[in-house]
Amino acid sequence: MSQKNNSYKYYIQYSGLFITLFLIIYSVFFFEGKSFVYALYGDGHVCFNSLVYYGQWLRTIIRTGEIPSFDLHVGYGSDLFLTLSWETLGDPLNLLSVFFDADHMEHLYDFLAVLRIYLAGITFSVFARYHFQNAKGEKKSDLSILAGSFIYVFSGFVLFAGVRDVYFMTPVIFFPLMCCGIDRIFREKKPVILIAATALAAISNYYYFYMLTIFTVLYALLEFIAGRDSGQTVEERNGRKNGTVQRKDQRWNGLRTEIWSFFQSFLRCAGAYLIGCMIACVQLIPIAIYLTESSRSQQQYYVPLLYSLEFYAKAFSGYISSASNTAWTHLGFAPIMLPAVIILFLRRRRDYRLYRIAFCALAVFLCIPRIGSILNGFTYPVNRWIWAFSMLNACIFILVEDDLFHLHRREMLFMALGCFLYGLVCLSVPQLCTRQEKWMILILGCSVAAILFVNERKRIFSSGRRLALLGRERVETDHTITNGKGPGLKPSRELSVGLVLVIIGVTANGLFRFAPWGSNYAAGFVDAGEAWDLINDDLATDLVTEQGDLSAVRVDALGDTLPMCNTGMNHGINGTDFYFSLANGYITQFMDDLGVNVEMEHRYAGLDGRTILERLFGVRYCVANGNNTAYVPYGYIKETAEEENTTGEGQATCYTASDFLPLGFGYDTIIHESDFEAMDAVKKQEAILQGAVVSDEDYTNLADAFPEANPAYDDQETSCEIADRTDGIELNDNEIIVSEENAQITLKVQAMGNAETYLVFEKPEYDLGSPEEQGLSLIDFTVDGSTKQMKLYSVTHPYNHGREEYIINLGYNDSDTEFAVTVTFHNTGIYRASDVRAECQPMALVDEQMEERKKAVLQDIMLGTDTVTGTVDAGKGTFLCVTIPYSSGWTAYIDGNKTEIFRTQDMFLGMEIPEGNHTIRLEYRTPGQQAGMAISVIGLLILAGIIVFQQRKIRHGHAGN
């Protein structure tokens, strides 16, 4: 059969087996009526919601001919090319979303989840069929490559992330292609595959491209060493073994040749990689610029010396089990992998050496948190690179499978003993001896028994013409067995046994991962057909959609009124919530400085109902359900009953601001950023209502035009005492020791009239008792039946970003009163704070300063594609603050003349407006995108030139023949 026909046959076999296995493993989703949209924590819905938005965005481009790159509906306003670069925009498969409306997008989402897993097997097969082929054209059996591909695409990482975080499949798809590109350069000096794979991987997901780069370099080094070893002659190897002394000049010439060969290979690979990066620069350069401002790149993370003992125990047992482990350490390989690895280390074959080194190296990577941190972009330690270990294991199985069925008795003994001891350890440790682990060890035992049976069957029926050699040499079996014509099993049947054992292993791991009688992972996914309904139907924010033009005002949803973050982006609403992996660091800085009660640096919702912040951000409407009415900000008036919505917990109601600021408003004084940083959070809140905070450098440039502000403060500390506490609460100086879940403390707080009351926590900490334990504590604050929640991560938790202050707004009171606050600690542990106090923020000065801010405001506001226009009457001159997140991509024009933009109030745009009436125009362009596009075009031209050159070379070669 020709090689082309053989390839068709292989991919038909792969496709048929993949579909069968997928339907079996993921059958739980079908029987339970689940989609592939993950519901818990909103992660999957972020991906799905983004896909819906992306489809609408593509259709807008087609309809209008314009390409929007900035949208106020995403968070407080975000760059689409950057914010969506992780979840949606870079993946070429998502272009299909242009054909699907929101109601049918779930079907596309599910299909693409399956397709990505399928494509991972295809790319691995392409790599393996090329890689495991020697110079004579001999290659590994297609049955072995099939088995390896299923080990790869149904590994623990894919079972966990393949349908939960669908874009985490990017490295699983592209790593085999990048490795294949390396092989093609080493063997044929053809760079096209590496260039294309690099470009697509970089555009699809910058985060995983970083990891892909590291592991591709490691692969290239190993392949160069492997090629060098395999290129030595028998005489050279024997000469070294027998101690033959070469002449000094011969050794030098040989070394010089090797150095030159390495240098040539390095240049070819590096050149192809750089050309691929050039093609992707349209995406990479803007992201690189944005990352310098991203909060996640600036944060200091705790990295322990080692993981906990429980982690290592679970990693040990999890090698053949898909049970969850911390730090994204999901191994879950078919149990037959364990005998294969044991044989890898038992057999002293030359071609096994580098695989042994690679296996040990990645196992060490797995065990050291610092390496996990480095591979995660020097942030918190996590093993999201485990897909590379999965590919290594799949390659090991392909390499070793032949030997699994050609063992001599000493090897069989050691293999069986090693698997027995592994199972014994797992079953003897109570924490590891789960139902799933027992079944996987049983499958391991059956796999070992099958291997032993095949080997012994061949021994019994062989003609005995075997020569057992001592030391490292392999057993020479009778040719009637190895050529498949003797009484033993044919090689194809032996490999079929291996494939069947792989299928049994991955199927069991998959079912245990998803089924109710296993980890019940499928229960965390949205019911089929409801993904869009959950974030579209009967939303509380629907109450404001008929209130008129919402383009230049914001809407805040108090508490858990909305089902998840980012719902406004698909409903034409400028919200106050955000959840994407790439976040604007200036927004995080503002939230930290003001002590706003938000969960993470890249996941925040609302402004805690604090009146000053709500007004400054231009929040015209607040929606709240029955559990949050006590926290409605001052000055927000309840709408009529006809506008109430009965969805959610309690009755959702719309509240309209009696006073708020437009998108742009003026200051006549400025504040040193260094002076601002020295204030506590409550005073910072008052200061930004009275003066524009600018950097010390900008202050010098603006000092001639604007005097220094002298803010007036009228916040007052008030009494706050513990009135009662339940069992499970122990007080110790600045510590609260909680020994029972949902234990409560009742506080009595004295509130001032016409004021908001805050609980202020200085340097709050949550401690689970040891540095190795990481956790999240949920703390509820209940006033008059209304509850809000604070999420506090332990000191060593990766999402703890070292905030100095937290402020919890307990609501507004129109008269002096004493009220009770019930504080519920959902989680046990030790809670610390250097200070806890109650403060009141009177509203009289707030109303007064609001009038000052409205003396010069942006009027006649028009929002276009990446533009904001308006007019302002600056009187004697003003410093205009525009409440759009600061970015170097903005350019400002006053009456058509370009003017400088300053960063103000930590996160907003600011500009100096001269005396008189003026027209203001703001234009946005993704920073670095034009330069990136120019480099991308150059890269594409280079790639086209390489392709043309190779085609001409091929034609000339044929002509010469």
Residue, then its C-alpha position, 0 to 999 in steps of 0.5 A: m500500500s502506498q504511503k498516501n493510502n496508508s495515511y488515509k487509512y490511519y486517519i480514518q481509523y483514528s477518526g472512527l475510534f475517536i468518535t467512538l471513544f468520545l461518545i463513550i467517555y463523554s456520554v455522561f453529558f448526554f445522559e445528564g443533559k449537560s452542555f460543555v459550558y462550565a457553570l461553576y465560578g463562571d469560567g466556562h460562561v466567560c468563554f461562552n459569553s465572549l464567543v457570543y460577543y465575538g460573533q456579534w463583533l464580526r457581524t458588525i465589521i461586515r455590516t459597517g466596514e469598521i473594526p471596533s477596538f474599544d468598547l465601554h460595555v466591557g468592564y469600565g471600558s476595554d480594548l477588545f483586541l487585548t481583553l479577548s486575546w485569551e478567550t476568543l479573538g486569536d483562535p481561528l476556529n472561532l471565526l465560525s461564530v459569525f454564522f451563529d446568533a446568540d440563541h444557537m451559539e451553544h451548539l457551536y461552542d459544544f462542537l468546537a470543544v469536541l473539534r479541539i480535542y479531535l484536532a489535538g489527536i490529529t496534530f499528535s498523529v502528524f508528529a508521531r508518524y513523522h518523528f518515529q520514522n528512521a532514515k530508511g523509511e521504517k516507522k512505528s506501527d500505526l496501532s502504536i501511534l493510535a494508542g499514543s494519540f489516545i493517551y494524549v487526547f484523553s489524558g487527565f489535563v484534557l479531561f479536566a480542561g478540554v471542555r471546562d477551559v476550552y482555550f486551554m487546548t491551544p498548546v495541546i494542539f500546537f505543541p506537536l506541530m511545533c515539534c514536527g516543525i523542529d524535526r522537519i528542519f533537522r531532517e530536511k531543512k524545511p522551516v514552513i511547518l515551524i513558522a506556521a505553527t509558531a504564528l498560529a500558536a502565538i496569535s491564538n493564546y499568548y499565555y500558552f505560547y510562552m510555555l510552548t516556546i520553552f518546551t519547544v526549545l527543550y525539545a529541539l535540544l534533545e532532538f539535536i543530541a539524539g541526532r548527534d548520537s544516532g549519527q555516530t558510526v559503529e567504529e566511533r562508538n566502539g573506539r570510545k568504548n575500547g579506549t581508542v585514543q584519537r589524535k588531538d587534531q582529529r578530536w578538534n576537527g570532530l568537535r568543530t564539526e559538531i559545534w558548526s552543526f549545532f550552530q546551523s541547526f540553531l540558526r534554522c530553528a531560531g530563524a523559523y521561530l522568529i519569522g513565526c513571531m513576526i507574523a504574529c506581531v499584530q497580536l504580540i506587540p500590543i499584548a507586550i505593551y499591555l502586559t507592562e500595565s497589567s496588574r497580574s504582571q506586577q503582583q508579587y506572589y508567594v512561592p513555597l519551597l515545596y508543595s504539601l505532602e498531600f500534593y505529592a501523594k496525589a501526584f503519585s497515585g494520580y499518574i494512572s487516575s484522573a482524580s483532581n489534584t491541586a495546582w492544576t496537576h492533572l496526570g490521569f494516564a492509562p494504567i498501561m503507561l506505568p509498565a511502559v515507563i518501568i520498561l523504559f528504565l529497565r531496558r538499556r537501549r540507546d534510543y531510550r536514554l533521552y526519553r529517560i532524561a526527559f521523563c525525570a526532568l519533567a517529573v522534577f519540574l512537577c515537584i518544584p513550585r518555583i519551576g511551576s511559577i516560572l512556567n506560569g510567567f513568574t507568577y503563582p506556582v501552577n502546573r498548567w504545562i502538564w500537557a507537555f508531560s502528557m505528550l512525552n508519556a504518549c511518545i514513550f508508549i509508542l517507543v516502548e510498546d514493541d518491547l512490552f511484548h518482547l520481555h525476558r523473564r527478569e524484565m517481566l519480574f521487575m515490571a510486575l513487582g514495580c506495578f505491585l508495589y505501586g498499587l500496594v502503596c496507593l491502597s495502603v494510604p487512606q487518602l489515596c484509596t478512593r473508589q476510582e483509585k481501586w478500579m484503576i489499580l485493578i485495570l493496571g493489574c489486568s494490563v500487567a496480566a495481559i502483558l505477561f500472558v502475551n510474553e509467556r504465550k510466545r515463550i511456550f510456542s516458540s521453537g526455542r531458537r532464542l539466544a539470551l545475552l547477558g548485560r544490556e543486549r536484547v533477547e533475540t527471538d525466533h524469526t517465526i515469531t517476529n515476522g508474524k508467521g510462527p505460532g505466537l501472536k502476530p506483531s499486529r495482534e500484540l499491538s492491538v492488545g496494547l491499543v485495547l488496554v489503552i482504550i480501556g484505561v482512558t475510558a475508565n479515567g474519563l468516566f470516573r472524571f465525569a460520572p456521578w459515581g466518580s468525581n461527578y465533574a459533569a454536574g458543574f456544567v450548564d444544562a443543555g440549551e440554557a447557556w445563553d438563557l442564563i445570562n440573557d433571560d430575565l436579567a435584573t439589568d433589563l429594568v434599565t434597558e428602556q430608560g433611554d440612551l445608556s451609551a454614556v452612563r453606567v449601571d451597577a448591580l448590587g450583590d449577586t443580582l446578576p448571574m455572573c460577570n460580563t453580562g453587560m457586554n452583550h446587552g448594550i450596558n456599561g456595567t461595573d463588573f469584569y472577569f477576563s484574564l488580562a486586566n488593566g492594572y490601573i483599575t486594580q490600582f484604583m480598587d486597591d487604593l480605595g479599598v473596594n470590596v472586590e474578589m481578585e485583581h482581574r475579577y471585580a463586580g460593583l463599587d460596593g454601593r459607595t455613593i462617592l464612587e457611584r457618582l464619580f463613575g457616572v452610575r445612573y442606575c442601580v439594580a438590587n434584589g430583596n437581599n440587597t436593598a439595605y445597601v442601595p446608595y444615598g440619592y438613588i430613588k426607587e422606580t415605580a412597581e411596574e418597573e420591578n423584576t421578579t427574577g433572582e433572589g427576591q424582587a429586583t428593583c431599579y433605582t435611579a440616581s438623583d445626582f450623578l456626574p457625566l462621563g467627563f467633569g472638571y477640577d480646578t485643583i490637583i493633588h500630588e500622587s505621593d500625597f494621595e498614596a499617604m492617605d487612608a482609603v476613606k480619605k482618598q475617597e473624599a480627596i478624589l471628589q475634590g481634586a485631580v490626582v496626577s503623578d508627581e511629574d505631571y504635577t510639575n507640568l500642571a502646577d502653573a495652571f492649577p493650584e494644589a488641592n486642600p481637601a476637606y475631610d469630614d469622615q468620623e470614626t464611630s463606635c463598633e462593639i461585639a454584642d454577641r457571638t456563637d460557638g466556634i469563635e475565639l477572640n485573641d488580641n487582633e485575631i479571630i479564631v474560627s473553629e466551626e463553619n458558619a460561626q457568627i459575630t454580632l456587632k453593634v454599630q453607632a451610625m450618624g444621620n445622613a451618612e454612610t457607615y463603613l467597616v474598615f479592615e487594615k491589613p486583613e489576613y486569613d490563615l488556615g494554620s500552615p503555610e502549605e494550606q491555601g484557601l478562600s474564606l467567605i465572610d457575610f455582612t448582614v444588615d436588616g436582612s440584606t447581605k453582602q459578601m467579602k472574599l478573603y484569600s489566605v496569605t499564600h493563596p495565588y489570588n491574594h494580591g496583598r491589599e492593605e485595606y478593605i472597606i465594607n459599606l454597611g449602607y446609608n442612614d438618614s438619621d442617627t441610629e444604632f444597628a446590628v451587623t451579623v458577620t458570618f464566617h463560612n470557613t474555619g481558620i484564623y482571621r487577623a487585622s492590624d485594625v478594625r474600625a467603623e467610620c461614617q462618611p457624611m453626605a453633606l460635603v459630598d453634595e457640596q462637592m458634586e455641585e463644584r464638579k458640575k461647573a464644567v462637564l462634558q456635554d453633547i456626548m457622542l460615542g462612535t467607533d473608537t471615538v468619544t466627542g463632546t463639548v465643554d464650557a471650561g470657564k476660566g480653564t479646567f482639568l477635565c477628567v474622563t472616566i474611561p480607563y487610562s491607556s496610551g492608546w488614547t489621543a485627545y484633540i481640543d478643537g482639532n488640535k492634539t493635546e496631552i493626556f494625563r493619567t488621573q485618579d489612578m485610572f482615568l483620562g485627564m487633560e488640561i482644557p483652556e478657558g472658553n467653549h471647546t469641542i473635545r474629541l478622543e480617539y482610540r487605537t490599540p497601542g502597538q497594533q500598527a507597528g505589529m501589523a507592519i512586522s506581520v506583513i513582512g513576516l508573511l512576505i518572508l514566508a511566501g518567499i520561502i515557500v516559493f523557493q522550496q517549490r522551485k527547488i523541488r521542480h528543479g530537482h524533478a527536472g534534474n531527475 
